[in-house]
Amino acid sequence: MLDDDFDDLPDAQPSERERVKAEHQLANKAASHPVRRQLIKAIGVFGATKDELLENTELDEKVFKYHTEFLINGQFLNITEDKYSLSDKGIELLDCI
């Protein structure tokens, strides 16, 4: 029976280069989708409520939820009570759009 060599490896963390590359890919994915760009612009630096965003973007509720969850999971967007606001990463992305 062969020993499993993977058990001997420590939990490998991605290198700094790999981490930065993954972060850039995520930012590109966020900025390259027209609905996400629309949401980021609508939220802006002052933030907006869900009702304001739905009214301003005219998005379907399901589409809105899908894309805001992507932005929240990517740490581009924060939600406090009913108000959506851009994180520091989200503001950087806004500057690029």
VMD Tcl script that builds the backbone (N, CA, C; Angstrom):
set m [mol new atoms 291]
animate dup $m
set s [atomselect $m all]
$s set {name element resname resid chain x y z} {
  {N N MET 1 A 0.847 -1.174 0.000}
  {CA C MET 1 A 0.000 0.000 0.000}
  {C C MET 1 A 0.895 1.240 0.000}
  {N N LEU 2 A 0.509 2.230 -0.807}
  {CA C LEU 2 A 1.282 3.466 -0.908}
  {C C LEU 2 A 0.828 4.450 0.149}
  {N N ASP 3 A 1.798 5.161 0.715}
  {CA C ASP 3 A 1.461 6.219 1.660}
  {C C ASP 3 A 0.929 7.416 0.889}
  {N N ASP 4 A -0.012 8.074 1.468}
  {CA C ASP 4 A -0.566 9.280 0.854}
  {C C ASP 4 A 0.342 10.455 1.201}
  {N N ASP 5 A 1.110 10.938 0.216}
  {CA C ASP 5 A 2.068 12.020 0.439}
  {C C ASP 5 A 1.386 13.348 0.775}
  {N N PHE 6 A 0.131 13.489 0.395}
  {CA C PHE 6 A -0.564 14.739 0.664}
  {C C PHE 6 A -0.822 14.942 2.152}
  {N N ASP 7 A -0.881 13.882 2.912}
  {CA C ASP 7 A -1.103 14.013 4.347}
  {C C ASP 7 A 0.076 14.670 5.045}
  {N N ASP 8 A 1.257 14.556 4.450}
  {CA C ASP 8 A 2.459 15.121 5.047}
  {C C ASP 8 A 2.644 16.609 4.739}
  {N N LEU 9 A 1.915 17.107 3.734}
  {CA C LEU 9 A 2.059 18.508 3.359}
  {C C LEU 9 A 1.305 19.394 4.340}
  {N N PRO 10 A 1.926 20.486 4.740}
  {CA C PRO 10 A 1.193 21.424 5.602}
  {C C PRO 10 A 0.078 22.078 4.783}
  {N N ASP 11 A -0.903 22.641 5.456}
  {CA C ASP 11 A -1.966 23.349 4.744}
  {C C ASP 11 A -1.334 24.509 3.996}
  {N N ALA 12 A -1.289 24.369 2.693}
  {CA C ALA 12 A -0.622 25.365 1.860}
  {C C ALA 12 A -1.509 26.584 1.676}
  {N N GLN 13 A -0.975 27.738 1.908}
  {CA C GLN 13 A -1.648 29.001 1.676}
  {C C GLN 13 A -1.176 29.522 0.325}
  {N N PRO 14 A -2.047 30.232 -0.388}
  {CA C PRO 14 A -1.608 30.768 -1.680}
  {C C PRO 14 A -0.499 31.802 -1.475}
  {N N SER 15 A 0.379 31.869 -2.452}
  {CA C SER 15 A 1.450 32.860 -2.378}
  {C C SER 15 A 0.855 34.253 -2.544}
  {N N GLU 16 A 1.628 35.253 -2.247}
  {CA C GLU 16 A 1.176 36.636 -2.389}
  {C C GLU 16 A 0.797 36.917 -3.848}
  {N N ARG 17 A 1.585 36.401 -4.755}
  {CA C ARG 17 A 1.308 36.579 -6.186}
  {C C ARG 17 A -0.029 35.958 -6.558}
  {N N GLU 18 A -0.282 34.748 -6.084}
  {CA C GLU 18 A -1.546 34.069 -6.377}
  {C C GLU 18 A -2.723 34.807 -5.744}
  {N N ARG 19 A -2.536 35.323 -4.538}
  {CA C ARG 19 A -3.597 36.057 -3.858}
  {C C ARG 19 A -3.957 37.327 -4.616}
  {N N VAL 20 A -2.941 38.065 -5.048}
  {CA C VAL 20 A -3.170 39.308 -5.791}
  {C C VAL 20 A -3.832 39.000 -7.133}
  {N N LYS 21 A -3.390 37.946 -7.778}
  {CA C LYS 21 A -3.973 37.556 -9.062}
  {C C LYS 21 A -5.455 37.212 -8.890}
  {N N ALA 22 A -5.787 36.449 -7.859}
  {CA C ALA 22 A -7.182 36.078 -7.603}
  {C C ALA 22 A -8.025 37.319 -7.282}
  {N N GLU 23 A -7.446 38.250 -6.538}
  {CA C GLU 23 A -8.159 39.485 -6.202}
  {C C GLU 23 A -8.438 40.313 -7.450}
  {N N HIS 24 A -7.481 40.387 -8.349}
  {CA C HIS 24 A -7.654 41.136 -9.596}
  {C C HIS 24 A -8.687 40.463 -10.496}
  {N N GLN 25 A -8.678 39.141 -10.533}
  {CA C GLN 25 A -9.657 38.419 -11.332}
  {C C GLN 25 A -11.069 38.666 -10.809}
  {N N LEU 26 A -11.224 38.677 -9.494}
  {CA C LEU 26 A -12.526 38.928 -8.892}
  {C C LEU 26 A -12.991 40.356 -9.193}
  {N N ALA 27 A -12.093 41.319 -9.092}
  {CA C ALA 27 A -12.437 42.710 -9.399}
  {C C ALA 27 A -12.818 42.848 -10.867}
  {N N ASN 28 A -12.104 42.167 -11.738}
  {CA C ASN 28 A -12.420 42.196 -13.165}
  {C C ASN 28 A -13.790 41.588 -13.424}
  {N N LYS 29 A -14.078 40.482 -12.748}
  {CA C LYS 29 A -15.379 39.834 -12.901}
  {C C LYS 29 A -16.498 40.749 -12.414}
  {N N ALA 30 A -16.263 41.455 -11.333}
  {CA C ALA 30 A -17.267 42.380 -10.799}
  {C C ALA 30 A -17.478 43.556 -11.746}
  {N N ALA 31 A -16.406 44.108 -12.279}
  {CA C ALA 31 A -16.490 45.307 -13.115}
  {C C ALA 31 A -16.900 45.007 -14.549}
  {N N SER 32 A -16.751 43.762 -14.982}
  {CA C SER 32 A -17.039 43.462 -16.380}
  {C C SER 32 A -18.514 43.149 -16.634}
  {N N HIS 33 A -19.292 42.956 -15.586}
  {CA C HIS 33 A -20.707 42.653 -15.780}
  {C C HIS 33 A -21.516 43.951 -15.749}
  {N N PRO 34 A -22.347 44.199 -16.756}
  {CA C PRO 34 A -23.079 45.474 -16.820}
  {C C PRO 34 A -24.029 45.712 -15.642}
  {N N VAL 35 A -24.662 44.671 -15.125}
  {CA C VAL 35 A -25.571 44.848 -13.985}
  {C C VAL 35 A -24.787 45.240 -12.746}
  {N N ARG 36 A -23.628 44.620 -12.531}
  {CA C ARG 36 A -22.813 44.963 -11.358}
  {C C ARG 36 A -22.286 46.380 -11.467}
  {N N ARG 37 A -21.871 46.776 -12.665}
  {CA C ARG 37 A -21.424 48.168 -12.862}
  {C C ARG 37 A -22.565 49.136 -12.558}
  {N N GLN 38 A -23.753 48.797 -13.026}
  {CA C GLN 38 A -24.924 49.630 -12.784}
  {C C GLN 38 A -25.207 49.763 -11.290}
  {N N LEU 39 A -25.121 48.652 -10.565}
  {CA C LEU 39 A -25.355 48.686 -9.123}
  {C C LEU 39 A -24.296 49.509 -8.398}
  {N N ILE 40 A -23.041 49.318 -8.765}
  {CA C ILE 40 A -21.949 50.054 -8.112}
  {C C ILE 40 A -22.107 51.551 -8.336}
  {N N LYS 41 A -22.470 51.941 -9.557}
  {CA C LYS 41 A -22.692 53.365 -9.839}
  {C C LYS 41 A -23.893 53.902 -9.072}
  {N N ALA 42 A -24.964 53.112 -9.003}
  {CA C ALA 42 A -26.180 53.560 -8.319}
  {C C ALA 42 A -25.956 53.710 -6.818}
  {N N ILE 43 A -25.143 52.850 -6.243}
  {CA C ILE 43 A -24.839 52.935 -4.811}
  {C C ILE 43 A -23.944 54.134 -4.551}
  {N N GLY 44 A -22.934 54.299 -5.374}
  {CA C GLY 44 A -22.040 55.448 -5.262}
  {C C GLY 44 A -21.371 55.563 -3.905}
  {N N VAL 45 A -20.831 56.699 -3.619}
  {CA C VAL 45 A -20.099 56.897 -2.360}
  {C C VAL 45 A -21.020 57.155 -1.175}
  {N N PHE 46 A -22.278 57.484 -1.438}
  {CA C PHE 46 A -23.200 57.797 -0.351}
  {C C PHE 46 A -24.084 56.630 0.054}
  {N N GLY 47 A -24.126 55.584 -0.755}
  {CA C GLY 47 A -24.947 54.426 -0.441}
  {C C GLY 47 A -26.387 54.624 -0.881}
  {N N ALA 48 A -27.170 53.550 -0.768}
  {CA C ALA 48 A -28.573 53.598 -1.166}
  {C C ALA 48 A -29.316 52.439 -0.518}
  {N N THR 49 A -30.610 52.617 -0.349}
  {CA C THR 49 A -31.432 51.537 0.189}
  {C C THR 49 A -31.807 50.578 -0.939}
  {N N LYS 50 A -32.284 49.426 -0.549}
  {CA C LYS 50 A -32.713 48.431 -1.533}
  {C C LYS 50 A -33.815 48.991 -2.425}
  {N N ASP 51 A -34.791 49.660 -1.818}
  {CA C ASP 51 A -35.897 50.231 -2.602}
  {C C ASP 51 A -35.399 51.271 -3.599}
  {N N GLU 52 A -34.462 52.114 -3.163}
  {CA C GLU 52 A -33.890 53.121 -4.073}
  {C C GLU 52 A -33.167 52.452 -5.231}
  {N N LEU 53 A -32.404 51.405 -4.923}
  {CA C LEU 53 A -31.652 50.707 -5.971}
  {C C LEU 53 A -32.581 50.009 -6.951}
  {N N LEU 54 A -33.608 49.353 -6.429}
  {CA C LEU 54 A -34.552 48.665 -7.319}
  {C C LEU 54 A -35.273 49.668 -8.218}
  {N N GLU 55 A -35.613 50.815 -7.671}
  {CA C GLU 55 A -36.293 51.842 -8.460}
  {C C GLU 55 A -35.361 52.450 -9.506}
  {N N ASN 56 A -34.128 52.774 -9.106}
  {CA C ASN 56 A -33.185 53.427 -10.019}
  {C C ASN 56 A -32.641 52.500 -11.103}
  {N N THR 57 A -32.482 51.225 -10.780}
  {CA C THR 57 A -31.902 50.294 -11.753}
  {C C THR 57 A -32.948 49.523 -12.532}
  {N N GLU 58 A -34.188 49.489 -12.032}
  {CA C GLU 58 A -35.284 48.748 -12.662}
  {C C GLU 58 A -34.952 47.260 -12.820}
  {N N LEU 59 A -34.191 46.727 -11.859}
  {CA C LEU 59 A -33.826 45.313 -11.890}
  {C C LEU 59 A -34.915 44.460 -11.261}
  {N N ASP 60 A -35.018 43.249 -11.744}
  {CA C ASP 60 A -35.880 42.251 -11.136}
  {C C ASP 60 A -35.299 41.896 -9.761}
  {N N GLU 61 A -36.156 41.559 -8.813}
  {CA C GLU 61 A -35.729 41.238 -7.440}
  {C C GLU 61 A -34.692 40.110 -7.410}
  {N N LYS 62 A -34.876 39.078 -8.218}
  {CA C LYS 62 A -33.944 37.936 -8.228}
  {C C LYS 62 A -32.586 38.332 -8.807}
  {N N VAL 63 A -32.602 39.107 -9.853}
  {CA C VAL 63 A -31.354 39.582 -10.464}
  {C C VAL 63 A -30.611 40.478 -9.477}
  {N N PHE 64 A -31.351 41.357 -8.819}
  {CA C PHE 64 A -30.776 42.245 -7.813}
  {C C PHE 64 A -30.094 41.436 -6.716}
  {N N LYS 65 A -30.805 40.447 -6.191}
  {CA C LYS 65 A -30.270 39.636 -5.095}
  {C C LYS 65 A -29.005 38.886 -5.531}
  {N N TYR 66 A -29.024 38.288 -6.712}
  {CA C TYR 66 A -27.868 37.528 -7.198}
  {C C TYR 66 A -26.621 38.411 -7.271}
  {N N HIS 67 A -26.767 39.575 -7.876}
  {CA C HIS 67 A -25.596 40.430 -8.093}
  {C C HIS 67 A -25.141 41.140 -6.819}
  {N N THR 68 A -26.058 41.511 -5.954}
  {CA C THR 68 A -25.626 42.119 -4.693}
  {C C THR 68 A -24.933 41.089 -3.807}
  {N N GLU 69 A -25.393 39.849 -3.822}
  {CA C GLU 69 A -24.706 38.804 -3.056}
  {C C GLU 69 A -23.298 38.572 -3.591}
  {N N PHE 70 A -23.129 38.603 -4.907}
  {CA C PHE 70 A -21.791 38.474 -5.495}
  {C C PHE 70 A -20.895 39.602 -4.990}
  {N N LEU 71 A -21.404 40.820 -5.009}
  {CA C LEU 71 A -20.608 41.971 -4.577}
  {C C LEU 71 A -20.317 41.934 -3.083}
  {N N ILE 72 A -21.257 41.460 -2.289}
  {CA C ILE 72 A -21.030 41.331 -0.848}
  {C C ILE 72 A -19.985 40.262 -0.572}
  {N N ASN 73 A -20.117 39.106 -1.222}
  {CA C ASN 73 A -19.153 38.015 -1.027}
  {C C ASN 73 A -17.755 38.390 -1.510}
  {N N GLY 74 A -17.691 39.246 -2.522}
  {CA C GLY 74 A -16.401 39.725 -3.023}
  {C C GLY 74 A -15.835 40.877 -2.213}
  {N N GLN 75 A -16.543 41.282 -1.184}
  {CA C GLN 75 A -16.150 42.366 -0.284}
  {C C GLN 75 A -16.078 43.727 -0.978}
  {N N PHE 76 A -16.959 43.916 -1.973}
  {CA C PHE 76 A -17.073 45.205 -2.640}
  {C C PHE 76 A -18.223 46.022 -2.067}
  {N N LEU 77 A -19.119 45.343 -1.356}
  {CA C LEU 77 A -20.352 45.953 -0.912}
  {C C LEU 77 A -20.654 45.540 0.518}
  {N N ASN 78 A -21.139 46.495 1.292}
  {CA C ASN 78 A -21.575 46.238 2.671}
  {C C ASN 78 A -23.061 46.545 2.762}
  {N N ILE 79 A -23.734 45.893 3.686}
  {CA C ILE 79 A -25.133 46.199 3.940}
  {C C ILE 79 A -25.305 46.372 5.440}
  {N N THR 80 A -25.857 47.513 5.817}
  {CA C THR 80 A -26.149 47.809 7.211}
  {C C THR 80 A -27.625 48.153 7.282}
  {N N GLU 81 A -28.350 47.334 8.044}
  {CA C GLU 81 A -29.806 47.442 8.104}
  {C C GLU 81 A -30.337 47.354 6.678}
  {N N ASP 82 A -30.903 48.406 6.133}
  {CA C ASP 82 A -31.460 48.356 4.779}
  {C C ASP 82 A -30.627 49.180 3.791}
  {N N LYS 83 A -29.451 49.635 4.204}
  {CA C LYS 83 A -28.659 50.508 3.342}
  {C C LYS 83 A -27.427 49.785 2.812}
  {N N TYR 84 A -27.268 49.856 1.508}
  {CA C TYR 84 A -26.099 49.282 0.843}
  {C C TYR 84 A -25.057 50.373 0.688}
  {N N SER 85 A -23.799 50.033 0.981}
  {CA C SER 85 A -22.707 50.994 0.802}
  {C C SER 85 A -21.496 50.255 0.251}
  {N N LEU 86 A -20.684 50.982 -0.466}
  {CA C LEU 86 A -19.471 50.396 -1.036}
  {C C LEU 86 A -18.391 50.302 0.030}
  {N N SER 87 A -17.669 49.195 0.007}
  {CA C SER 87 A -16.492 49.056 0.874}
  {C C SER 87 A -15.351 49.833 0.223}
  {N N ASP 88 A -14.190 49.823 0.848}
  {CA C ASP 88 A -13.031 50.475 0.243}
  {C C ASP 88 A -12.716 49.869 -1.119}
  {N N LYS 89 A -12.816 48.532 -1.206}
  {CA C LYS 89 A -12.601 47.859 -2.505}
  {C C LYS 89 A -13.656 48.289 -3.517}
  {N N GLY 90 A -14.883 48.457 -3.050}
  {CA C GLY 90 A -15.961 48.883 -3.941}
  {C C GLY 90 A -15.759 50.297 -4.446}
  {N N ILE 91 A -15.260 51.171 -3.577}
  {CA C ILE 91 A -14.974 52.553 -4.002}
  {C C ILE 91 A -13.845 52.568 -5.023}
  {N N GLU 92 A -12.837 51.739 -4.823}
  {CA C GLU 92 A -11.756 51.637 -5.812}
  {C C GLU 92 A -12.313 51.180 -7.151}
  {N N LEU 93 A -13.242 50.229 -7.107}
  {CA C LEU 93 A -13.859 49.724 -8.329}
  {C C LEU 93 A -14.693 50.815 -8.991}
  {N N LEU 94 A -15.417 51.594 -8.196}
  {CA C LEU 94 A -16.210 52.706 -8.718}
  {C C LEU 94 A -15.322 53.694 -9.476}
  {N N ASP 95 A -14.134 53.956 -8.950}
  {CA C ASP 95 A -13.208 54.869 -9.607}
  {C C ASP 95 A -12.760 54.366 -10.974}
  {N N CYS 96 A -12.801 53.047 -11.172}
  {CA C CYS 96 A -12.345 52.442 -12.421}
  {C C CYS 96 A -13.463 52.286 -13.461}
  {N N ILE 97 A -14.680 52.476 -13.011}
  {CA C ILE 97 A -15.822 52.257 -13.935}
  {C C ILE 97 A -16.130 53.545 -14.675}
}
mol reanalyze $m
mol bondsrecalc $m
mol representation Tube
mol addrep $m
